[in-house]
Amino acid sequence: MKTATSKLAINGGKKSVPEDLKFHVWPAVDKDDEEMVLASLRQPSHAWGPNCVKLQEEWAAWNGNKFVAATNSGTAALHMAIAACDIGAGDEVITTTLSWTSTATSILHHNAIPIFVDVEWKTMLIDPAKIEAAITPKTKAIMPVHYWGVPCDMDPIMDIARRKGLHVIEDACQAHGARYKKRNVGTFGNCAAFSLNQNKNFCGGEGGLFCTEDEQMHVKGRALMNFGEMRAPEANRDFHAYGMGWMYRTSDLPAAFSRSQLKKLTATNDQARANWNRVHKGLAGVPNMVPSFSTADQETNGYAYVVRPDPAYANRRGVKIGDLRDAVVKAIVAEGVNVGGPRWMLPAHTVFQAKNGYGHGCPWTCSFARPNISYDLSQYEVGTQCMESTIWLSVNTHRPPNGPEQCDAVIAGIRKVFENIDEVPV
Ligand SMILES: Cc1ncc(COP(=O)(O)O)c(C=O)c1O
Protein backbone atom coordinates (compact mmCIF):
# COMPACT_ATOMS: atom_id res chain seq x y z
CA MET A 1 0.00 0.00 0.00
CA LYS A 2 1.43 3.40 -1.03
CA THR A 3 1.41 6.21 1.52
CA ALA A 4 0.37 9.71 0.36
CA THR A 5 4.02 10.76 0.35
CA SER A 6 5.37 7.79 -1.59
CA LYS A 7 2.68 7.75 -4.31
CA LEU A 8 4.35 9.26 -7.35
CA ALA A 9 3.06 12.65 -8.54
CA ILE A 10 2.79 11.20 -12.05
CA ASN A 11 0.29 8.68 -10.60
CA GLY A 12 -1.72 11.36 -8.76
CA GLY A 13 0.40 11.59 -5.57
CA LYS A 14 1.62 14.77 -3.90
CA LYS A 15 4.57 16.53 -5.57
CA SER A 16 7.75 16.27 -3.54
CA VAL A 17 8.89 19.81 -4.39
CA PRO A 18 6.79 22.37 -2.47
CA GLU A 19 4.77 24.63 -4.78
CA ASP A 20 6.23 27.75 -3.17
CA LEU A 21 9.89 26.73 -3.49
CA LYS A 22 11.66 29.09 -5.86
CA PHE A 23 14.47 27.85 -8.10
CA HIS A 24 16.91 30.58 -9.13
CA VAL A 25 18.16 31.17 -12.64
CA TRP A 26 21.85 30.92 -13.49
CA PRO A 27 23.84 33.13 -13.57
CA ALA A 28 23.20 35.61 -10.77
CA VAL A 29 23.65 39.11 -12.18
CA ASP A 30 24.50 41.86 -9.71
CA LYS A 31 25.41 45.54 -9.55
CA ASP A 32 29.06 44.81 -10.46
CA ASP A 33 27.97 43.13 -13.69
CA GLU A 34 25.72 46.06 -14.52
CA GLU A 35 28.48 48.58 -13.84
CA MET A 36 31.06 46.73 -15.95
CA VAL A 37 28.65 46.41 -18.87
CA LEU A 38 27.57 50.07 -18.61
CA ALA A 39 31.20 51.19 -18.51
CA SER A 40 31.80 49.20 -21.69
CA LEU A 41 28.86 50.92 -23.36
CA ARG A 42 30.17 54.32 -22.33
CA GLN A 43 33.58 53.88 -23.98
CA PRO A 44 34.14 54.07 -27.74
CA SER A 45 35.61 50.65 -28.74
CA HIS A 46 32.66 48.28 -29.09
CA ALA A 47 34.27 45.75 -31.41
CA TRP A 48 37.64 44.58 -30.06
CA GLY A 49 37.80 46.85 -27.00
CA PRO A 50 39.84 47.10 -23.80
CA ASN A 51 37.70 44.51 -22.00
CA CYS A 52 38.66 41.88 -24.62
CA VAL A 53 42.38 42.38 -23.97
CA LYS A 54 41.90 42.39 -20.20
CA LEU A 55 39.74 39.25 -20.31
CA GLN A 56 42.59 37.37 -22.00
CA GLU A 57 45.08 38.50 -19.35
CA GLU A 58 42.75 37.76 -16.47
CA TRP A 59 41.81 34.28 -17.70
CA ALA A 60 45.49 33.45 -18.28
CA ALA A 61 46.19 34.43 -14.66
CA TRP A 62 43.11 32.64 -13.23
CA ASN A 63 43.60 29.37 -15.07
CA GLY A 64 47.39 29.28 -15.35
CA ASN A 65 47.71 29.60 -19.14
CA LYS A 66 50.45 31.51 -20.94
CA PHE A 67 48.58 32.61 -24.11
CA VAL A 68 44.84 33.22 -24.34
CA ALA A 69 42.65 34.52 -27.18
CA ALA A 70 39.12 35.71 -26.36
CA THR A 71 36.71 34.37 -28.98
CA ASN A 72 32.98 34.63 -29.68
CA SER A 73 32.35 30.94 -28.85
CA GLY A 74 33.88 27.74 -27.54
CA THR A 75 33.31 26.26 -30.99
CA ALA A 76 35.53 28.98 -32.49
CA ALA A 77 38.21 28.30 -29.86
CA LEU A 78 38.14 24.56 -30.69
CA HIS A 79 38.48 25.27 -34.41
CA MET A 80 41.41 27.61 -33.68
CA ALA A 81 43.03 24.80 -31.66
CA ILE A 82 42.72 22.42 -34.63
CA ALA A 83 44.39 24.99 -36.89
CA ALA A 84 47.05 25.75 -34.27
CA CYS A 85 48.05 22.07 -34.30
CA ASP A 86 48.55 22.16 -38.11
CA ILE A 87 45.76 19.63 -38.61
CA GLY A 88 44.60 19.63 -42.22
CA ALA A 89 42.59 17.89 -44.91
CA GLY A 90 42.11 14.18 -44.28
CA ASP A 91 43.98 14.21 -40.94
CA GLU A 92 42.28 12.38 -38.10
CA VAL A 93 41.52 13.58 -34.59
CA ILE A 94 40.52 11.08 -31.94
CA THR A 95 37.75 12.21 -29.66
CA THR A 96 35.02 10.86 -27.41
CA THR A 97 31.57 9.57 -28.35
CA LEU A 98 29.77 11.71 -25.78
CA SER A 99 29.85 15.48 -26.09
CA TRP A 100 28.24 18.54 -27.55
CA THR A 101 28.28 18.55 -31.38
CA SER A 102 30.96 21.20 -31.81
CA THR A 103 33.61 18.95 -30.30
CA ALA A 104 33.39 16.92 -33.50
CA THR A 105 32.24 19.53 -36.01
CA SER A 106 35.16 21.84 -35.09
CA ILE A 107 37.39 19.08 -36.49
CA LEU A 108 35.34 18.97 -39.71
CA HIS A 109 35.60 22.77 -39.95
CA HIS A 110 39.25 22.30 -40.86
CA ASN A 111 38.51 19.50 -43.33
CA ALA A 112 39.83 16.93 -40.86
CA ILE A 113 38.03 13.80 -39.70
CA PRO A 114 36.82 12.91 -36.21
CA ILE A 115 37.40 9.34 -35.07
CA PHE A 116 35.27 8.42 -32.07
CA VAL A 117 36.47 6.32 -29.18
CA ASP A 118 33.97 4.87 -26.76
CA VAL A 119 33.58 6.07 -23.17
CA GLU A 120 33.87 4.35 -19.81
CA TRP A 121 30.49 3.52 -18.26
CA LYS A 122 31.37 4.84 -14.81
CA THR A 123 32.85 8.19 -15.89
CA MET A 124 31.14 8.78 -19.27
CA LEU A 125 34.56 10.13 -20.35
CA ILE A 126 36.78 8.87 -23.20
CA ASP A 127 38.21 5.46 -22.30
CA PRO A 128 42.02 5.86 -22.40
CA ALA A 129 42.39 2.08 -22.79
CA LYS A 130 40.62 2.24 -26.18
CA ILE A 131 42.57 5.16 -27.69
CA GLU A 132 45.62 3.33 -29.07
CA ALA A 133 43.52 0.96 -31.19
CA ALA A 134 42.01 4.00 -32.97
CA ILE A 135 45.36 5.54 -33.96
CA THR A 136 46.21 5.34 -37.68
CA PRO A 137 49.00 6.94 -39.77
CA LYS A 138 46.55 9.83 -40.32
CA THR A 139 46.04 10.58 -36.62
CA LYS A 140 47.37 13.98 -35.57
CA ALA A 141 45.71 14.69 -32.24
CA ILE A 142 43.58 13.47 -29.36
CA MET A 143 40.75 15.70 -28.19
CA PRO A 144 39.58 14.60 -24.73
CA VAL A 145 36.42 16.31 -23.48
CA HIS A 146 36.02 17.09 -19.78
CA TYR A 147 32.37 16.18 -20.12
CA TRP A 148 29.82 17.29 -17.52
CA GLY A 149 32.64 19.37 -15.94
CA VAL A 150 34.64 16.29 -14.89
CA PRO A 151 38.31 16.00 -15.94
CA CYS A 152 39.36 13.10 -18.15
CA ASP A 153 42.07 10.80 -16.87
CA MET A 154 44.87 12.92 -18.36
CA ASP A 155 47.97 10.89 -17.35
CA PRO A 156 47.35 7.93 -19.69
CA ILE A 157 46.11 10.26 -22.44
CA MET A 158 49.25 12.43 -22.25
CA ASP A 159 51.39 9.30 -22.13
CA ILE A 160 49.84 7.92 -25.35
CA ALA A 161 50.24 11.31 -27.04
CA ARG A 162 53.92 11.52 -26.07
CA ARG A 163 54.67 7.98 -27.21
CA LYS A 164 52.80 8.36 -30.52
CA GLY A 165 53.83 11.97 -31.27
CA LEU A 166 50.28 13.35 -31.16
CA HIS A 167 48.95 16.71 -30.08
CA VAL A 168 46.38 16.97 -27.29
CA ILE A 169 43.53 19.48 -27.51
CA GLU A 170 41.44 19.72 -24.36
CA ASP A 171 37.76 20.47 -24.89
CA ALA A 172 37.28 22.16 -21.54
CA CYS A 173 34.15 24.03 -22.65
CA GLN A 174 32.16 22.74 -19.65
CA ALA A 175 35.02 22.50 -17.19
CA HIS A 176 36.30 25.90 -15.93
CA GLY A 177 38.10 25.17 -12.68
CA ALA A 178 37.66 21.37 -12.83
CA ARG A 179 40.89 19.87 -11.46
CA TYR A 180 42.88 16.80 -12.47
CA LYS A 181 45.24 15.86 -9.64
CA LYS A 182 44.71 19.35 -8.16
CA ARG A 183 45.65 21.17 -11.41
CA ASN A 184 43.16 23.14 -13.53
CA VAL A 185 42.08 21.53 -16.79
CA GLY A 186 43.09 23.40 -19.93
CA THR A 187 46.74 23.34 -18.82
CA PHE A 188 47.63 19.75 -19.79
CA GLY A 189 47.41 19.56 -23.58
CA ASN A 190 49.01 21.64 -26.34
CA CYS A 191 45.84 23.73 -26.61
CA ALA A 192 42.49 24.03 -24.86
CA ALA A 193 39.10 25.59 -25.49
CA PHE A 194 36.60 26.96 -22.98
CA SER A 195 33.06 28.18 -23.64
CA LEU A 196 31.51 31.26 -22.01
CA ASN A 197 28.01 30.33 -23.10
CA GLN A 198 25.04 31.09 -20.82
CA ASN A 199 24.95 27.64 -19.18
CA LYS A 200 28.62 27.41 -18.29
CA ASN A 201 30.08 27.99 -14.82
CA PHE A 202 31.85 31.00 -16.37
CA CYS A 203 29.19 32.84 -18.35
CA GLY A 204 29.56 35.78 -20.68
CA GLY A 205 26.28 35.23 -22.52
CA GLU A 206 28.27 33.74 -25.38
CA GLY A 207 32.03 33.61 -25.84
CA GLY A 208 35.08 31.38 -25.70
CA LEU A 209 38.75 31.20 -24.77
CA PHE A 210 41.50 29.61 -26.84
CA CYS A 211 44.45 28.72 -24.61
CA THR A 212 47.95 27.43 -25.23
CA GLU A 213 51.41 27.54 -23.69
CA ASP A 214 53.09 27.72 -27.11
CA GLU A 215 53.55 31.09 -28.77
CA GLN A 216 53.65 29.63 -32.29
CA MET A 217 50.37 27.81 -31.70
CA HIS A 218 48.87 30.98 -30.30
CA VAL A 219 49.81 32.84 -33.49
CA LYS A 220 48.51 30.05 -35.75
CA GLY A 221 45.23 29.73 -33.86
CA ARG A 222 44.71 33.47 -33.71
CA ALA A 223 45.15 33.72 -37.49
CA LEU A 224 41.61 32.33 -37.89
CA MET A 225 40.18 34.97 -35.60
CA ASN A 226 40.38 38.03 -37.83
CA PHE A 227 39.48 37.19 -41.41
CA GLY A 228 42.77 35.37 -42.02
CA GLU A 229 44.88 38.42 -41.16
CA MET A 230 48.00 37.23 -39.33
CA ARG A 231 47.87 39.77 -36.56
CA ALA A 232 46.54 40.35 -33.09
CA PRO A 233 43.18 42.15 -33.18
CA GLU A 234 44.74 45.13 -31.36
CA ALA A 235 47.67 45.48 -33.81
CA ASN A 236 47.82 47.74 -36.88
CA ARG A 237 46.04 46.19 -39.85
CA ASP A 238 47.27 45.76 -43.38
CA PHE A 239 43.85 44.48 -44.53
CA HIS A 240 45.42 41.47 -46.19
CA ALA A 241 44.27 37.86 -45.83
CA TYR A 242 47.26 35.57 -45.42
CA GLY A 243 45.18 32.42 -45.20
CA MET A 244 41.69 31.06 -44.64
CA GLY A 245 40.02 33.28 -42.09
CA TRP A 246 36.89 33.38 -40.00
CA MET A 247 35.56 36.06 -37.67
CA TYR A 248 35.98 34.55 -34.27
CA ARG A 249 36.98 37.42 -32.00
CA THR A 250 34.70 38.50 -29.19
CA SER A 251 33.52 42.09 -28.68
CA ASP A 252 33.68 44.49 -25.77
CA LEU A 253 30.20 44.05 -24.21
CA PRO A 254 30.32 40.27 -23.66
CA ALA A 255 33.96 40.62 -22.61
CA ALA A 256 32.95 43.18 -19.96
CA PHE A 257 30.23 40.86 -18.62
CA SER A 258 32.70 37.95 -18.67
CA ARG A 259 35.32 39.91 -16.71
CA SER A 260 32.83 40.75 -14.04
CA GLN A 261 31.69 37.11 -13.82
CA LEU A 262 35.33 35.96 -13.69
CA LYS A 263 35.85 38.00 -10.51
CA LYS A 264 33.25 35.73 -8.85
CA LEU A 265 34.21 32.45 -10.52
CA THR A 266 36.26 31.01 -7.66
CA ALA A 267 33.41 31.64 -5.23
CA THR A 268 30.65 30.39 -7.56
CA ASN A 269 32.65 27.28 -8.42
CA ASP A 270 33.07 26.57 -4.69
CA GLN A 271 29.35 26.92 -4.22
CA ALA A 272 28.58 24.84 -7.35
CA ARG A 273 30.85 22.07 -6.01
CA ALA A 274 29.22 22.27 -2.57
CA ASN A 275 25.78 21.90 -4.18
CA TRP A 276 26.99 19.04 -6.38
CA ASN A 277 28.41 17.25 -3.33
CA ARG A 278 25.22 17.80 -1.36
CA VAL A 279 23.12 16.25 -4.16
CA HIS A 280 25.64 13.42 -4.50
CA LYS A 281 25.56 12.65 -0.78
CA GLY A 282 21.78 12.96 -0.67
CA LEU A 283 21.40 10.41 -3.47
CA ALA A 284 23.85 7.91 -2.02
CA GLY A 285 22.41 4.41 -1.87
CA VAL A 286 19.37 5.19 -4.04
CA PRO A 287 18.34 1.87 -5.61
CA ASN A 288 18.51 1.19 -9.37
CA MET A 289 20.32 4.47 -10.00
CA VAL A 290 23.86 5.18 -11.23
CA PRO A 291 25.10 8.45 -9.67
CA SER A 292 27.43 11.12 -11.13
CA PHE A 293 31.19 10.64 -11.13
CA SER A 294 33.86 12.76 -9.46
CA THR A 295 36.92 11.83 -7.37
CA ALA A 296 39.71 13.68 -5.58
CA ASP A 297 41.93 13.21 -8.69
CA GLN A 298 39.18 13.95 -11.24
CA GLU A 299 37.35 16.71 -9.44
CA THR A 300 34.18 18.21 -10.92
CA ASN A 301 33.65 21.96 -11.09
CA GLY A 302 29.99 21.35 -10.19
CA TYR A 303 28.85 22.04 -13.77
CA ALA A 304 26.27 19.27 -14.02
CA TYR A 305 24.76 16.49 -11.98
CA VAL A 306 23.57 13.51 -14.03
CA VAL A 307 21.95 10.25 -12.96
CA ARG A 308 21.17 7.09 -14.92
CA PRO A 309 18.63 4.34 -14.30
CA ASP A 310 20.54 1.08 -13.97
CA PRO A 311 20.27 -0.90 -17.26
CA ALA A 312 20.18 -4.11 -15.18
CA TYR A 313 16.86 -2.92 -13.71
CA ALA A 314 15.48 -2.21 -17.21
CA ASN A 315 16.47 -5.76 -18.21
CA ARG A 316 14.78 -7.27 -15.16
CA ARG A 317 11.63 -5.29 -15.91
CA GLY A 318 11.77 -6.20 -19.60
CA VAL A 319 11.75 -2.61 -20.91
CA LYS A 320 14.20 -0.75 -23.13
CA ILE A 321 16.62 1.45 -21.19
CA GLY A 322 15.75 4.47 -23.39
CA ASP A 323 12.02 4.03 -22.72
CA LEU A 324 12.68 3.65 -18.99
CA ARG A 325 14.82 6.79 -18.98
CA ASP A 326 12.12 8.84 -20.77
CA ALA A 327 9.52 7.58 -18.29
CA VAL A 328 11.71 8.36 -15.27
CA VAL A 329 12.34 11.87 -16.65
CA LYS A 330 8.57 12.44 -16.85
CA ALA A 331 8.09 11.13 -13.32
CA ILE A 332 10.84 13.37 -11.86
CA VAL A 333 9.49 16.41 -13.72
CA ALA A 334 6.04 15.61 -12.29
CA GLU A 335 7.63 15.76 -8.80
CA GLY A 336 8.66 19.36 -9.63
CA VAL A 337 12.35 18.83 -10.50
CA ASN A 338 13.42 20.10 -13.90
CA VAL A 339 15.40 17.33 -15.61
CA GLY A 340 15.90 16.28 -19.21
CA GLY A 341 17.14 13.35 -21.26
CA PRO A 342 19.94 14.60 -23.54
CA ARG A 343 20.85 12.49 -26.59
CA TRP A 344 24.31 13.90 -27.07
CA MET A 345 26.14 11.10 -28.78
CA LEU A 346 28.38 12.45 -31.48
CA PRO A 347 28.56 9.64 -34.07
CA ALA A 348 24.76 9.26 -33.97
CA HIS A 349 24.26 12.72 -35.48
CA THR A 350 23.19 12.77 -39.12
CA VAL A 351 26.28 14.77 -40.06
CA PHE A 352 28.30 11.59 -39.36
CA GLN A 353 25.76 8.90 -40.19
CA ALA A 354 25.09 10.50 -43.61
CA LYS A 355 28.60 11.99 -43.88
CA ASN A 356 27.18 15.44 -44.62
CA GLY A 357 30.33 17.52 -44.59
CA TYR A 358 30.95 20.10 -47.28
CA GLY A 359 28.86 18.19 -49.80
CA HIS A 360 30.12 15.70 -52.40
CA GLY A 361 31.19 13.45 -49.49
CA CYS A 362 34.00 15.81 -48.47
CA PRO A 363 36.11 15.49 -46.28
CA TRP A 364 35.64 11.69 -46.15
CA THR A 365 36.03 11.31 -49.92
CA CYS A 366 38.95 13.74 -50.10
CA SER A 367 42.06 12.17 -51.67
CA PHE A 368 43.99 12.87 -48.44
CA ALA A 369 41.51 10.91 -46.33
CA ARG A 370 41.75 7.28 -45.28
CA PRO A 371 39.00 5.43 -47.20
CA ASN A 372 35.98 3.74 -45.64
CA ILE A 373 35.90 5.43 -42.25
CA SER A 374 32.93 3.95 -40.45
CA TYR A 375 30.60 5.48 -37.88
CA ASP A 376 28.67 2.25 -37.37
CA LEU A 377 27.07 2.71 -33.96
CA SER A 378 27.81 -0.86 -32.87
CA GLN A 379 31.38 0.37 -32.19
CA TYR A 380 30.13 2.60 -29.38
CA GLU A 381 28.21 0.25 -27.14
CA VAL A 382 28.97 2.01 -23.86
CA GLY A 383 28.33 5.48 -25.28
CA THR A 384 25.00 4.28 -26.68
CA GLN A 385 23.94 2.94 -23.29
CA CYS A 386 24.98 6.21 -21.61
CA MET A 387 23.08 8.26 -24.20
CA GLU A 388 19.95 6.22 -23.69
CA SER A 389 20.06 6.34 -19.91
CA THR A 390 21.35 9.82 -19.00
CA ILE A 391 19.13 12.15 -16.98
CA TRP A 392 20.48 15.66 -16.70
CA LEU A 393 19.48 18.04 -13.93
CA SER A 394 18.83 21.52 -15.29
CA VAL A 395 21.48 24.06 -14.24
CA ASN A 396 18.66 26.02 -12.65
CA THR A 397 18.03 23.32 -10.06
CA HIS A 398 21.46 22.86 -8.45
CA ARG A 399 23.72 25.65 -9.73
CA PRO A 400 24.17 28.74 -7.49
CA PRO A 401 22.45 30.98 -6.52
CA ASN A 402 20.43 27.85 -5.63
CA GLY A 403 21.59 26.39 -2.35
CA PRO A 404 20.79 23.68 0.24
CA GLU A 405 17.03 24.22 0.12
CA GLN A 406 16.80 23.65 -3.65
CA CYS A 407 19.34 20.80 -3.58
CA ASP A 408 17.34 19.01 -0.88
CA ALA A 409 14.16 19.35 -2.94
CA VAL A 410 16.00 17.90 -5.95
CA ILE A 411 17.22 14.99 -3.83
CA ALA A 412 13.72 14.34 -2.49
CA GLY A 413 12.16 14.28 -5.97
CA ILE A 414 14.76 11.98 -7.50
CA ARG A 415 14.88 9.69 -4.46
CA LYS A 416 11.12 9.30 -4.45
CA VAL A 417 11.00 8.30 -8.11
CA PHE A 418 13.86 5.79 -7.91
CA GLU A 419 12.65 4.32 -4.62
CA ASN A 420 9.28 3.71 -6.29
CA ILE A 421 10.62 2.95 -9.76
CA ASP A 422 8.35 -0.10 -10.13
CA GLU A 423 5.43 2.36 -10.13
CA VAL A 424 6.84 4.51 -12.96
CA PRO A 425 4.61 3.89 -16.00
CA VAL A 426 6.81 2.90 -18.95
C1 LIG B 1 31.81 20.03 -24.50
C2 LIG B 1 31.49 21.24 -25.33
N1 LIG B 1 32.27 21.54 -26.37
C3 LIG B 1 32.04 22.63 -27.13
C4 LIG B 1 30.99 23.48 -26.87
C5 LIG B 1 30.77 24.66 -27.75
O1 LIG B 1 30.83 25.87 -27.04
P1 LIG B 1 30.00 27.13 -27.59
O2 LIG B 1 28.55 26.87 -27.39
O3 LIG B 1 30.51 28.27 -26.75
O4 LIG B 1 30.37 27.29 -29.01
C6 LIG B 1 30.14 23.21 -25.80
C7 LIG B 1 28.99 24.08 -25.51
O5 LIG B 1 27.99 23.65 -24.97
C8 LIG B 1 30.40 22.06 -25.00
O6 LIG B 1 29.60 21.76 -23.97
The ligand as a Gaussian input file, in Angstrom:
#p B3LYP/6-31G(d) Opt

LIG

0 1
 C       31.811000      20.027000     -24.504000
 C       31.486000      21.238000     -25.326000
 N       32.274000      21.538000     -26.373000
 C       32.037000      22.627000     -27.127000
 C       30.989000      23.476000     -26.868000
 C       30.772000      24.663000     -27.748000
 O       30.825000      25.872000     -27.044000
 P       30.001000      27.126000     -27.585000
 O       28.547000      26.871000     -27.390000
 O       30.514000      28.273000     -26.748000
 O       30.370000      27.289000     -29.013000
 C       30.144000      23.207000     -25.799000
 C       28.989000      24.081000     -25.506000
 O       27.991000      23.649000     -24.969000
 C       30.398000      22.060000     -25.001000
 O       29.603000      21.764000     -23.967000

